[in-house]
Amino acid sequence: MTPRPPVGAWFLLLALSAPALWAGLSGTPARAEQPETQVELDQRRLAHSAPVIEQIGPITMPDAGRTGANADASPPLPTATEAPDEMDDHLLGGLWGARHWMAHQGITLDVQEVDELWANVTGGSASAGDGGKGSGTGPYYDGVTLVTLGLDLEKIMGLRGGLFNISALQTHGRSISQDHLALFNPVSGYEADRSTRLFELWYQQSFLDNTLDIKIGQQDLDTEFLISNYGALYLNANMGWPVAPSNNLYSGGPSWPLSSPAIRVRYRPNDSLSILVAAADDNPAGVRYNAFTVQHGGNTADPTNQTAMDGSGTLFNMNTGALLMAEIQYAINPGPGHVGLPGIYKLGGYYDTADFPDYRYNTSGIPLGSAQDTTASPRMVAGNWLIYAVIDQMLWRPAPDSARSIGAFTRVTGSGPSISTQISFAVDMGINFNAPFRSRLNDTLGLGWGLGQASSGLRQYDRTARLPVQNTETYIELTYQAQILPWCTLQPDFQYIFNPSGGVLDWTHEHTVQNEAIFGLRSSVTF
């Protein structure tokens, strides 16, 4: 087997390929303010018509600035250490002046709590953990506490353009998708194995008047790459980090709630164009050669465990493959301030240098799943890739500064090789109605749809093993995000799943998992 270079070598290569870094270190001037995060930049380009995505994870919150006299305006987002006078978008406000003092010192501290209730009312699968005594229906709870600390190093020590970030998660509850739904992708982006873990730990430095910034450290890539800002409204996990990388990469790759060592370079020569490249370890949990067993339910008590080798988030794995990503973005009529309707168009892809299990043959060249296959040990295939396109486009608004608008999104992914991936093609799309009622200017109504198609390799394995041949899982989602208070949202949600996992056999072997109707309610509180 040809040896693979360690992921650290890719980090060094990418850093050396950014000559503007050295120009920045030699004294290139930079503006005093910190550059916008990617989600802030995209939100501004869309004239604040998409839900605000918090950098720490998949949480979305409405823009608390659109209240009162400014209800029809699209206010700018605050910078990383700017403290509003009232801070009424936090439950604890300014903490008796502590938050204002911290902001002036260059320190931000945010705490968020997200809790979800879910109930499947039809279809699904009984839990293997209780011997199948229950059913595939019933209520479930999951939640997460998210804490992030940001340090503006210019204010703290005079280092222009320097930003340090550390964040942590405490996930609790159980995953209804894992226990009862047998899906390609969970119904919620917050479903995760229970743990208290370090999330991200990185340093970012900006150069060239904030047109270039480089981030290095433990990172989650799903808030900068492969995302749709309009799609972030929806609760189904596929609308965040899509179904293809979630199923094709080890442990889903560096995406919430996992992160891995990475270097990311972003170049923005003007307000319309952005170019992002990154090199990261492809396997944040360190689970590698047992991936085939995990995919096919080897651990029946917890078949999709994300923390098998790293429950604390401090593994800092750099011993597996490198995930190389690139994305180019172009914004039209970037708002606010433009009369035309804003939109963002993205093209990108990734390549994973690791070896992946072949669905066709075992290490002896015998078809997997056949009567002659006594090892169930797949041979390994080099490489894994994905290409994608994302469109976020506003379709209507009554006036350039109105909070009311209609926006739509589409994202398409294609991946391979088909012999060693679960999902070969996926698409998701939706339409959002901002301020659907004149009395509810901070609310958003959304209708979404998506599908994920099983690869030909997975289908061939099913045929050889004489299992139902998996094909396409499809879902629709209707959701409504309501701002109850500036620091609190409630989001009722309905999803209907057609053909879960493309027609996967129920673990009882009596039938395939039937269509599912799932009701959910998410609450989000910013302290």
N, C-alpha and C positions, 0 to 999 in steps of 0.2 A: 504494500500500500504506500502510495506517495505521501511523504510527511507534509503536513500543513504548517505554514508559518504561524507562530503564536499571534494572538490578536494584538499584543503590545507592539509588534512590528508594524501593523497597519496603522496604529495610533501615531507612531513616529513618522511614518511615511506621509500621512495626511498633514501632520503639523509642519513638516519640512516643505510640503507643497504649497504652503500659504505664505509667500514671500512678503505679503503686506504686513504680516505679524512683525517681522523684523523692522519694517519702516515705522510701525507704531511704537515699538520699544525704543527707537532712536529719537523719539520726541515729536512724532506727528501730533498736532493738536486735536483734542476731542472736546465735544460739548460737555458742559458740566452735568447735564441730566443723563440718567441711564437710558439706554435704548429700550424701545418697546419690546416686550416679549412677543413671540410669534402669535400667540392667541390675541394679545392686545392689538397688534398690528392688523391682523385679519378682521378683528371686530371693528376697528376704526375704518378700514377700507370698505366694509359693508355698511357704513353709516350707523353703526350700533344697532343694526336690525337683527342680528343673530344673538342667541343667548350668550351671556358672559361665561366663558369656560375658565374655571380656576386652574392655575398652573399646576397645582399639587395633584390633580387627578381628574377623573371624568365628570366632576360636579359642574352643573350649570346653574347660574343664578341670573335673574333679570337685572337690568341696569337700574340701581336704586336712585340714580339721579333724575329719572323721568317722573317726577312727582310735583304736585302743587303747581306753581306758576310756570314751571318749565316742562310741563307734561308733554308738550308737543315738540320739544327740542331734542336734539341728539347730543348730549354733553360729552366732552372728551373724558377719557379714562384718566384716573390719577396715576402719577408716576409711582415707582416702586416704594418710595419713602415719603410720599406726600400725605399729610394727615388733614382730612376735611375738618372744618371748624366744629361740626356737630357729631360726626361719625354715627349717624342714626342708622347706618346699615350694619351695625354691630349690636348684638344683644346687650353687651356690657358697655356700649358707648366708648368714650375716651378713657375709661378706667381711672376716673378722677384726675385726668391730666397725664397719666403715665404714658398713654399711647402717643400723645402729642410730643412729649419730651423725647420718647424713643425715636419718633420720626425725625425730629430735629437732629438727633445724634446719628441718624442713618440706620436705624434698626426697625424692622417690622416683625411683628409676631401675630400670626393668625391661627385661630382654632375653629374648626368646623365639625359639625356632627351631621351625618346623613343616616337616616333609618328608613327601612322599606318593609312593607307588608305585602306578601304575595299569596294568591290562592289560585290553584288550577281547578277548574270545575268539570272538566271532561278530558278523557284520554289519559296520557301519561303512563308511568310505570310504577309499580309498587317498589318500595325500597328494598334492596338486597340486604341492607343492614339488619332489618328486623325479620328476615326470612320470608319476606313477601306477605306478611300478615296484614299489612295495611293496603292502601290503594294508591293510585297515582294522583289523587286529588287531595285537597285540604290546604290549610294555611301554613305559611312559612314567614320567618323574620330574618333579615340580615341588616347589618349596619357597619359603619366605620367612623372612627374619630381621626381627624386629619390635623396635624400640627406642622406649621412651617415657620422657619426663622430666616429672614433675609438681612444681609449686612451690606450697606452701601459704603464701599471702602474709600470713596472720595471724601465723604463726610467724616468717616472714622479716622482715616490716616492720610488723607490727601492723595490717594492713588486714583487718578482719573479713569473712569470707565470700568472700575473693578467692582464686581458683585459676587458675594458668597451666599450660597443657599444650602440649607439643611432641612429635611423634612422627615416625618415619621408617621406611621399608620398603626392603628389598632383596629383590626377587623374582628367582627363578632357575628354570632348567629349562624345559620346554615344556608347552604345553597339549594334552592328548590330545583334549579336546572340539573345540578349534579345528582340529587337524590331521586327526582321523580320525572324529569322531562326528557332525558336522553337526547339532547339537542347538539347540533354542530356548534352553536354559540349560545351562551346563557341569555336569559331574558333581561338580565341587568348587568351593566358594566361594573357594579359594585360587589357582585358575588365573588367571594374569595375564601380561601382556607383561613381558619382562625389563627391569628398571630399578632404579636406586637413587634414591629419591625422598622428598621431604618428604611426609608424610601429613597430619597435622593441626597447626594452630597457632592456639590460641584462648585467650580469657580468659573466666572465668565469675565472676559476682558474685551472691551470695545476699542476700536481704532478708527483712524481716518474719518474723523468727524461723525462717528457712530454709523458709518456705512458698512463696517465690517465688525463682527464680534465672534469670538471663539469661546466655546464652553468645553470644559474638560472635567471629568469626574464621574461619579456614579449617577447615571441618568435614565430617565424614562423617555422614550422617543415618541410616544403616542400623543403628546401635546404639541408637537411641531411637524411631524411627518404624517402623511396619509390621512389627514383629518378633513372633515367637512364642518365648517362652523355652524351651518344651519342644521346639519345632522346631529350636532351635539345636544339638541333639545331632547332627543328620544332616549328611552331607557334601555332598549335592547342593546346588548353589548356590541353587536355587529355595527351599530351606527357610530361607535367610537373607533377602536382598533378593530379592523374588519375581520370577517370570519376566516379568510384565507391565511394571513399570518398567525392568527390565533390557533389554528389547527395544524398548520404546516411547519412552524418553527418549534424548536424545543422550548417547552414551558410557555409558548406564546411569544417568545422573544422579549426584548426589554420594553414591556408595556405594563401599565398599571395592573396589579400592585407590585410588580417586580421591576427592578432596574439593574443596569449592569455598567461596568466601566466603559466610557465612551469619550470620543472627542467629536464635537459638532462645530462646523464653520458655516456662518451665514453672511452673505454679501448682498447689500441692498443699494445699488447705484442710484436708484430713484424710488419714488413712492409707489410706482407700479410694478417694478420688477424685484423679485427676490430669488436667490439661489442658495440652497441648503445642501450640504454634504455632511455625512457622518460615518464614523467607523466605531462599532461597538462590539463587545463580546455578544455572541448570538444566544447564549444560554445562561440567563441570570440565575437559575436554580441549580445549575450544575448537573441536571439529570440528562444523561446522554444516551447510552446504549440500551437503556430499558424503555425507550420511547415507544417502541412498537407494542410492548406489553401495556404500557399506560394507555395508548390509543384504543386498545381492544379490551380494556377493563380487567387488567391483571390484578389490581387491588380493588376487589369488589366493595370494600368498606369505604374507600375514598379514591375512586378511579381517576380523578383528574387533579390530584394533589399538586399544588404549585410550590410547596415549601418542603418537599421531601428531603432535600439536602441543605436547605438554608431557610430556617424559620425566622432568623433574626435580621436578615437583609444585609449581613456583614461578610458574606462569602467573598465578594469582589472577584468573581471568577474570571480568569483570563487564560484558561488552559484549553478551551474548546475552539470553535470556529470564530471567524470574524463576520459580522453583519455589516455590509457596506451599503449605504443608502444615499440617494441623491434625489432632489426635487427642485423643479423650477416653477415659479408662480408668476402669473401676470394678472394685474388688477385693472379693470376698466372703470372709469368714473369713480376713482377711490374717494370716498366721502369721509366726513361730511363736507358740504360746500359745493358739490357738483350738482348740476341740474339733472344730468342723466342718471339712469338707474345703475348702481354699482354692482360689480360682480368680480369673482376671483376664479381663475382657471389654473389648474395645477396638473403637471405631468411628472411622474417619478417612477422609481423602482428600487429594488434591492437585490443583492446577491449574497448568499450565505455560503461560506467556504467549507462548512462542516460536512461530514458524511451523514447520510440519512438512510433509514431502513427501507429496503426494497419490498414492495408488496407482492412481487411475483415469485421470487426464488429464495430459498434458504442458503446458508453458507456452503452447502454441498451441491447447489444447482438444482435441487428438487423443488417443484412447485409448492409454495407455502399453502397450507390448508388441505393438501391432498392426503390420501391415505398413506402415502409413502413418507410424508413429512413427519418425522418423529421428534425433531428438535424444536420446531417453532421459532427458530433463530434466523432472522432474515439476514441476507447479505447487505452490505452497505453501499450506497451510491453517493458519489461526490456531488455536492452542490445543490442549491435550492434557490429559485429566483422568483421575482414577482414584478410585474409592471402595472401601473395604474394611472387613472385620470380622474380628476375631481372637478366638479363645477358647482359653485355657489353663486346664484344669480337672483337679484331682486327683480320681481316682475311688475310690482305696482306700489305706488305710494301717492297720496293725494297732493303732497307738497314736499319740496326738498328737505324741510326741517320737521316733517311730521313723524310722530312715533308709530303711526299706523302704516303697515306695509304688508306685502305678500312676497315671500321669497321661496325659492325652490332649489333643490340640490340633486345631483346625481354623482355616484361614484362607481367606477367599474374596475375590477381587478382580474388579471389573468396570471396564472402561476404554473410552475413546472419544476422539474420534469414530472410527468404524470405518473411515472412508476414509483415515485417516492413521496408524493404529496397526497393529502386527503382531499383538498379542495382545489379544483383546477380553474374555476370561474365563479365570480360572484358579482352581484350588482345590488345597490341599494339606492333609493331615491325617496323624496318626500316634498311636501309643500307646507310652509309655515304661515300662519296668520298672526301677525303681531298686533296687539291691542284689538282683538276681535270684537270687543264691546267698548263703546265710547267711555263707559264708566270704569273700565279695567285696562288702563293704558300700559300697565307693566306685565300683562298676561300674554301668553302665547299658546295658540292651538295648532297642533300638528297632526298630519296624516302621513304615515310612511309605509314603505313596502320594500322587501328585499328577498334575495334568494342566494343560496350557496349550492354549487353543483359538485357532487362527488367525482373524484378523478377516475380515469380509466384504470389506473393501477388498483385502486381500492375496489372498483367494480369487478375486476378480474379476480382479486382475492376472494370476494364473496362467491363468485361462480365456482371457483375451485373448491372452496370450503362448503359448497352447497348451502349457502345462506341466502336470505333475500337480498337481491342486488340493490344496493343503495344508489339513488340517483340525485334528486333535487329536493332540498328543504326550502320552503317558502313561508314568509310571514307577512302579516300586516300589523300596523300599530297605530292606535289613536291615543293621543296624549294631550293633556292640558296643564300647563305650568302656571300656577296662580301665586302672585306675590301677596301673601297675607299681611306681612309687616315688612318694612325695609330689610330686616335681617332674617326673614323666614319665608320659605316657599313651601307649598304643597303641590304635589303633582299626581293626580289620578291617571291611571294608564290601563289600556286594554290591548292585549296582543292575541292574535290567533295564529297558531303554527300549523301549517299543512305539511304532512309527511315528515315528521321529526327525524333528523339525521338521514333524510332521503329514503326512509323506509327500513330502519334498523330493527332487528329482532329484539323483542322484549327479553330480558334476562331469564324469565321463566320458560322461554322457548315455546310459548303457546301461540303467540301471534306477534306481528310487528306493532310498534308503539303507535297508538292512534292519535289523530289530530287533537290539539290541545287549545283550550280557551283559558287565558290567564288574565286575572285582574290584579292590579298593583296600586300601591300608594306610597309615594316617596315624600319624606319631609327633609328639608335642609335648613340648618340653623348656623349662622355665623356669629360667633361669640365676640 
